[in-house]
Each structure stands twice: as structure tokens, then as C-alpha cells.
Amino acid sequence: MNNSIKNYTQEIMKKDQAHFMHPWTIFDVYKTEGALPIEKAQGNHIEDTDGNKYLDAVGGLWCNNIGTGRREMADAIAEQVMKMSYASPFVDMTNVPATELAAKIAQLAPGDLNRVFFSCGGSTAVDTAFRLIQYYQNCRGKQSKKHIISRDMSYHGTTYAAMSIGGKKGDHPEEFDFIQETIHHITAPKKYGQFDDKTDAEFLDFLLVELEEKIIALGADNVAAFFAEPAMGAGGVIIPPKGYHKKTWQICKKYDVLYVSDEVVTAFGRLGHWFASDDVFDIVPDIIISAKGLTSGYQPLGATIFSDHIWDVISEDGHGRCFAHGFTYSGHPVACAAALKNLEIMEREQLLNNVNELAPYFEEKLNSLRDLPIVGDVRGQGFMWCVEFVANKETFELFPEEMDIGKQISNHADAKGLIVRPIVHLNVMSPPLTLTKADIDFIVDTLRASIDETLIDLKTQGYSYE
Ligand SMILES: Cc1ncc(COP(=O)(O)O)c(C=O)c1O
């Protein structure tokens, strides 16, 4: 590598360390190691400032569905900027891309989910759902319905409400405060390493009883909504036992509790369908939250999609009500134009078919890693997968968290040109929906080689797998 490239990288890293505070940065590590500067992205690949190329098996952050660097997307964005870069969405003004996109989303969404509120990303879409739920329950005279039930290990974003609804332990450090009185977490539907002594049916039953008992304990008249990701993402790609969503949805219906499906990761193709709620899990939630794949990360945008029933209640004639909630950038015309083009590309190139055709191969290839002594579990669906690493397969014993086994492995993968996302004991993948069979081969072969190298490193850390 020539010196000027090296100097440039160092200069960027230094500036970054001095000024750019990153989300989820571990200060000690960041201060000493800095962050890898990424400078270019094309299709399924990204490139750092040293010119190293990587296959991005994380799809940015679960968001790059159509692949990066598309001229058509750039043109659609530029065209909208030149036509009208901004228009206020407040009160009684609208703009054409936002209107068209809301109608398109309603057409794709299940059941009577025909109403769309735009925000700036997933967290603000979750926050909007949280406020919409309060508004709806108050409008219908159910002022006591204030409690929310969600799951351990869930991730719903980073606003105060969204982070309080989320249940990932690592996201609730003592330095932050959370809404505690009205938000309750029940067991995540993760069987591996936690409920291995139960059959699938017993585990499902346990989860359903827990939800119903929680509603009864709080009092159905006090419970407003249940939040669930169809497939838990950041919590570790957790696909619930068969029937879980249908049955939890039925329990919510029984007790007049709104069912909120957080499809920020799963919507727009990740599980091979526009939305996972109905096509994969056979439910029509009251509210679906989406973001990420809606624009494939070309522009920030979130959409809270809700039922005509909720709309009818909150907008009932004669009350003179106003939904006093919104963002300067709700329905941003450039973001909405990007989303419309993104959806058009997905339809034209039949990217959902690509997921459905390649997912079985992806699954089979990833499962071939199970012969490695520290690969405990391989799980996922569609284009959303993870490998869970354990110190001992028989006892499910994990490596100590401070060893950061996921990161040890992903560091080796980085060096071989593959980006996977390390989350403590896991390597997580959510690649672009444009992934090819050859890309899958590269991902799995590189992961195997990276795990093999880690096994050698582990010897010096007191773990031996002869
Ligand atoms: C399920 C889920 N909900 C909400 C969010 C928050 O989205 P954003 O980061 O766009 O605010 C995320 C982000 O990863 C997510 O995975």
C-alpha cells in the first residue's frame, strides 16, 4: 500500500476519534483502536480507505436490500432534489412522493393496514407507534390501558420509549434511565442454550402461558399493546417456535391488546416477502413498523403502518382532534422518492424470488459449519442468519463475554474480505437481497477459515479442541 493512502487513512481515523462519537462505541476500545473508515460501496461490496474490498454480509445494518451504488437510485434522488428538495408535511400540505409512497405501502401491507405515518427511521417509527397507541386508547375511553408488554432480547430502537420497550440486557446499562413502571419484558422465544430440556411444544406452551398470565396479572384493562419482531434481529436472529406469532396474536385479541409487529428488519423482502407478519407468520397486526429496507439505506425513512380501525377511532368526526405528533422530515419528498424507486427495483428484478430461491442453499451451507467444535447453533430464515458460538457444545457453556468471541472471528473474516456482524457470542448476517450463490459460497468458506484460525488463537486463551 502506498504511503499517501496510508497517511490518508490515519488522518481520517484520527479526525474520527477526535470528533465523531459513534453509536454503541465502547469508549476504551474506540480510543485505542479507532474505527475502520469505509469509503466506497458498490452492489454487495464495500471498500475501505486503504482500498481493501469486503463482501458486506450485514447489508449495511440490515438495511441494504437492493445493493449499493445504483445509478437509477442516484437519478431518482437527484431528480427529486431538483424538482423539490423539501416540502412541509404539517397540517394541510402534502407532497407527491409521500402520497404515492403511502398508497404503495398500503397496497403491499396486509389486511386493513392502510394508514401510514412517516418518520426518520426505525426508532422514530417505534416511538410514533408508542404515541399512537396512547392516543388511540385514550380516544376510545380506555385511559387505564397504559402498559406495554415486549420481550427480553428484543431490539426496538434507541429513542427513550423504543429503548425502554427493547429488552436486550446490554442496551440497558445503569448509566441510562428507562421507562420502567409501564413496560414489561417476558421471555424471548429462544430455545437454544436456554430451554433445551423442553420439547418445542412445551416451550411454546410456556411462552404462551407467560404472556397470558402477564396480561391477567397487570389486568387486561391496563394493557395497551404487545410489541414483537417477527424474527428477532439484534437479539440474535431468533425465529420463534411454530405457531408462536399466531397464538400470541390470538391472546392479544382475546384481551383487547394491540399487536405491534416491528418489521424494521423483516419488511421489504428479508424473509422473502414484502412483510413477514402475514405471509410468513399468518397474522395481521394492528400496527407494523418499518424502515431500513424501505429505502435500502439510500435515504433515512421510517413508516408506521396502522389499521383502518385505529384510524376510524382516532379520527372520528366531531371531536376536533389533532394528532400533535410529527417530524420536520415526516414524508420527506427525497426519501419517499428513493423508497418508491427502491420498491420498483425490487419488483422489477424480483428480488423476493431471489431470497426464496437461495435461502435453502444459504441454510444448507451455513449448517455445514456445525461440524466445527465451537459452532453451537445456526439459525435464521430467508436472508437473515446467525451462527452462535459456544465453548462447549454438550453443556451449551458460552465463552466469557469479555473474550468477545464473535469479534475474534469477525476480525479474521474482515482480514479475508468478509463483513459479518459480531454480537457477543454471535456472527450475524443480513446480506443484500441481490446476493448470489457464489457470494454464499464465499461467506461460508470464509467463515469456516476464520473459525479455524480462531480455534488456533483459542489455544493461547486456554481452550483446546483436539
Ligand atoms: C427491529 C428493529 N426495530 C427498530 C430499529 C431501530 O431502527 P433505526 O436504527 O433506524 O432507528 C431497529 C434497528 O436495528 C431494529 O432492528
The ligand as an SDF file (V2000), in Angstrom:
LIG
                    3D

 16 16  0  0  0  0  0  0  0  0999 V2000
  -36.3710   -4.3980   14.9650 C   0  0  0  0  0  0  0  0  0  0  0  0
  -35.8220   -3.0170   14.9790 C   0  0  0  0  0  0  0  0  0  0  0  0
  -36.6060   -2.0000   15.3450 N   0  0  0  0  0  0  0  0  0  0  0  0
  -36.1650   -0.7260   15.3530 C   0  0  0  0  0  0  0  0  0  0  0  0
  -34.8820   -0.4320   14.9850 C   0  0  0  0  0  0  0  0  0  0  0  0
  -34.3890    0.9910   15.0190 C   0  0  0  0  0  0  0  0  0  0  0  0
  -34.1970    1.4770   13.7420 O   0  0  0  0  0  0  0  0  0  0  0  0
  -33.2540    2.7570   13.4810 P   0  0  0  0  0  0  0  0  0  0  0  0
  -31.8790    2.3450   13.8230 O   0  0  0  0  0  0  0  0  0  0  0  0
  -33.4790    3.0510   12.0240 O   0  0  0  0  0  0  0  0  0  0  0  0
  -33.7510    3.8670   14.3370 O   0  0  0  0  0  0  0  0  0  0  0  0
  -34.0220   -1.4490   14.5950 C   0  0  0  0  0  0  0  0  0  0  0  0
  -32.6190   -1.1800   14.2000 C   0  0  0  0  0  0  0  0  0  0  0  0
  -31.8090   -2.0430   14.0230 O   0  0  0  0  0  0  0  0  0  0  0  0
  -34.4950   -2.7830   14.5950 C   0  0  0  0  0  0  0  0  0  0  0  0
  -33.6900   -3.8130   14.2760 O   0  0  0  0  0  0  0  0  0  0  0  0
  1  2  1  0
  2  3  1  0
  2 15  2  0
  3  4  2  0
  4  5  1  0
  5  6  1  0
  5 12  2  0
  6  7  1  0
  7  8  1  0
  8  9  2  0
  8 10  1  0
  8 11  1  0
 12 13  1  0
 12 15  1  0
 13 14  2  0
 15 16  1  0
M  END
$$$$
